[in-house]
Amino acid sequence: RLWGRDSLALAQLEASRENKRYLPGFPLPAALVLTDDLVSALKGAAGAILAVPAEALRETLETAVRKGLGHLPILIAAKGMESATALLPHEIARAARPAGSLALLSGPSFAREVARGLPTAVTIASEDAQVAHQFADAFHGLSFRTYLGQDLTGVALGGAVKNVIAIGAGLSDGLGMGANARAALITRGLTELVRLGLREGARLETFMGLSGVGDLMLTATDDQSRNHRLGRLLAEGVPIDEA
C-alpha cells in the first residue's frame, strides 16, 4: 500500500498508474493500492517506509501517533535537516514519536536507476538489529543490496551535508572550473563532513562507506542529482526560483 498526503496527486497517480512528474516511464505495480488514509494504509503492517521530505517528517509522524500508529517500526528514507530546528531525520522521529524502533536508509541510489533494475547498494542503519534485518530483507534483491549499520548520526549527516557539497560542485562545473577543482571541492568537503561527524559522535567508517563517500560522489558528480544540477544552473545565471 502507498499512502500520500496529497489527494489530488494520488488521484492522478491512480488514473495514470505512473509517477509522471518524478519517475515517468515506470508503471506502478498492478497490486499497489494507493490511499490518503493513513490508518488503512498501515492496517496490519509490520512496518512503514517514510519517503516524505525531511520538512514533512514531523507532521507525518505526529499524525501517525495521534491515530495510534506510533508503535510501528519505521524506515526513514528522507535526507536533510528540519529547517526550523536543524534536527536530522532520526532526531525528528524521536522527538515526534518517542516510542517505536526506527531505521534510516541512505546511500548512492538514483531512483531512475533503481527502477530500471540497475545494480545499487545502500545502507540501512538502526540501533535495533532486528528492525534493521527486517527492512534489509524486504529490500534485498538481485540488483539491490543492503548493508547494515548502527550509526544513525553518521548516516543522517552524510545524507544531509552531501547536498551542500553537491551544490558547490555544480557551481564549480557550471563556472567551467574543471575536473581538478571539482575533485578538490569534493575531497575537502568530505574532510569537513568527517570532522563534523566525529564531533557529533559518529563513526569514521560510516563516512568511508555507501552513505558517506558513496552518496557524496554520486550526488556531486552527476546531473541526475537535483543539487548538482541546481548549482550548475545557478552558475549559468538561472534565478534560484527557476533552477
N, C-alpha and C positions, 0 to 999 in steps of 0.2 A: 504494500500500500504506500502511496505517495501523498503526503499532506503538504498543503501550501496555504499561505495566509491570504493570497490574492485570489479571490473567487473568479474574477474576470480572466486572469491569466490561466487559471485551472480550466475554465470553460473552453478557452482557446486551445489548450493542450488536449483536452478531451475531444474536441472537434477534429483536430488535425492529427492527433496521436504522434506529435512530433514537437520538439522544442525548437521552433523556427528562429527564435532570437539568439539562443546561445549554442545550440547544437543541431543545426539544420542537417538534414540528410540521414538522420539516425532515428528510425521509428521506435516508439516506446514499445516495450514488450506487451503482447496482447493481454497477458494475465494481470498487468499492473492496474490497480484500482486507484483513481485519483479522488481526493476528498479534501474539503476545507474544514472538516470536523475532526479536531484533534483526538477526541475520545474514541471515535470509531476507527480512526487511523491506527491507534495504538491498542485497540482491544485484543487481548490475547497475545500481544507481542512479548518476546523475550528481551527485547532491547530496541533502541531507537538510534538512528543516524541523523544528526543535525547538520545540514549543509546550508543553513542560513548565514548571512553575513555576520561578522562579529558584532556590529551595531544592533542587530536584531536578536542576538542570542539571549540577553537578559529577559526581554519581554516574552520570548517564546518559552523559556524555562519557567518563568513565573506563572504563565498561563497553564503550563503542564502541572505545576504544583497545585494551583487553585482547583484544577479538575481531578486531583487525586492521583496524578501520574508521576509524582516526583520520585518514586522509588525505583523506576526502571533504569537499568544500565544504559548509558548513552555514549555514543561515539561522536565526537565533535570534529567536523571537517573544516570549520572556519579558521581562517588565518588572519592575524592582525590584532589590533587593540581596540578597546572601547574608548572613544574619543574623550568622553567626559571624565573618565577615571584612569585611563592608561592601563586598565587591567587586561591581562591576557585571557584567552578563551576559557582555560580551566579555572582561572580565578573568578571570572564572571559566573561560571557554573556553580562554583562553591558558594558564592555569595547569594545567588538566586535560588539555589536548590541544595541546602546543606546535606540532605540525605541522598543516598544512592551513589553507586560507583560510576566512574567516568573514564573515558579513554580519549586520546587525541589521534587523529590521522593526519599525517603530513608527509611531504616528500615530492620529488620531481614527477609530476603527473598532469600533463595537459589533457583535458577532458576529451578532446577530439581523438587523441592517440589511444586513450583507454577505450573509447567507444569503437575504434577500428580494430581493437584486439592486438595492438602492438605491445611489445614487452614493456612492462612497467613494474617498478619496485617502490614500495613506500614503507614508512614506519608507523606502527601503532604502539602508542605509549600509554601505560596505565600503571598505577601503583597496586592494582588488583590483578594478579596474574590470570585468574580465571576469566575475568572480563576481557582482558587482552586476547586470550586464546579464543574466546567466544567470537569476537569480532574478526580476528585474523582468519579463523576457519571459514567465516561467512564470505570473506573477500578472496581468499586464496584460490587461484586457478592456474591454468596452463600458461597464460600470458600476464598474470597479475600476481606478484609475490609480495608477501608482507613480512616484515622483520619486526620483532618485538623489542620494546624498551620500557623503562620505568621513569625516565627523566622528562616529566611533563614540562618543567620550566624551560629546559633546553630546546625541546621540540617546539614549544609555543614561540619562544624568542626567535628561533630560526625562521619560522613561518612568517613572523611579523617584520623583522628587520631586513630580511632579504628584499622586501618590496621597495624599501627606501634605496638600497644599493642598486636595484634593478632600474629604478627611475634615473639614478645618476649615470648608469651605464648607457641607458637610452639617450640621455642628453649628450654624453660623450660621442656616441655613434652618430647622432644627428648633427653634431658640430664637425664631424669628419676628423676627429682626433686620432683615429687609427686603432689597430688591434693592441698595440703596446699600452696605450692609455687605458683601454678597457680592461686589460689583464691586471694592470696596476691598481685600478679602482676596485675591481672585484677582490683582489688579494688583500688590499688594505682594509676594505670593508669587512672581509671575513675576520681579520685580526681584531677590529673593533667589536664585532659581534661576539667573538670568543671572550674578550676582556669583560664585556658587559655580562655575558652569561655566567662566567666564573664568579663574578661579584655577586650575582643573584643566586648562587648556589647550584648552577647547572654543571653538568659533567662535560669535560673536554671532548670525550669520544663522541658525544652527541653531535657536535658541530662538524666532526670529520665524517659523518655518515649521511644517509639519504636526506634527512630532514634539516641538515645543515648545509654543507658544501654542495650536496647533490641538488637540493632545491634552489640554492643560490645560483649555481652555474646555469641551470635551465632557465630560470626567470630573468637572469641578467644578460643572456646572450641570444635570445630568440624572440622574434616579433609576435609569436603566439602569446607571449606574456603581455598582459594589458599594461603592466607597469613599465616594462621596457619600451613598449610602443608609445606610452604616454610621454616618457622622457624624450624620445626621438621626435615626436610631433611638436613638443614644446620647443625643442632646439630649432625646428624648422619654422617657428613663428606662428604655429597654430595656437589660438587662445585656449586656455585651460578648460573652459566650459564647452569647447568643441572637440578637444583632443580626447 
